[in-house]
Amino acid sequence: MMYLIDLSGIIDLETFHEYVSKKLDFPAYYGQNFDAFWDCLLDMDSNSKIRVEGLSDLRKNLPNVYDKLNKCIKDYREEYGQIEFALFENSPSDEGLNK
């Protein structure tokens, strides 16, 4: 399964978690925090591909969220590595919330 997350236009933590949980089809009980994000990553199909765009906007608007997201992805890659992540600073798909 291929997922696209364009984080451009996200300006608060609540919107980040709502948007990401919707785009990645996380369950309704998703806890809206990075521990829950990690747990849901582990529950995803290992053949999934996640394209993350708009990282420069996220870093500018929510630097702490940017850091936590990058740490989760880095740790996941090191510990499990099945899900393929493609990370983009810009937003080539133009699907972010600020469009």
Secondary structure by P-SEA (a helix, b strand, c coil): cbbbbbccccccaaaaaaaaaaaacccccccccaaaaaaaaaaccccbbbbbcaaaaaaaccaaaaaaaaaaaaaaaaccccbbbbbbccccccccccc
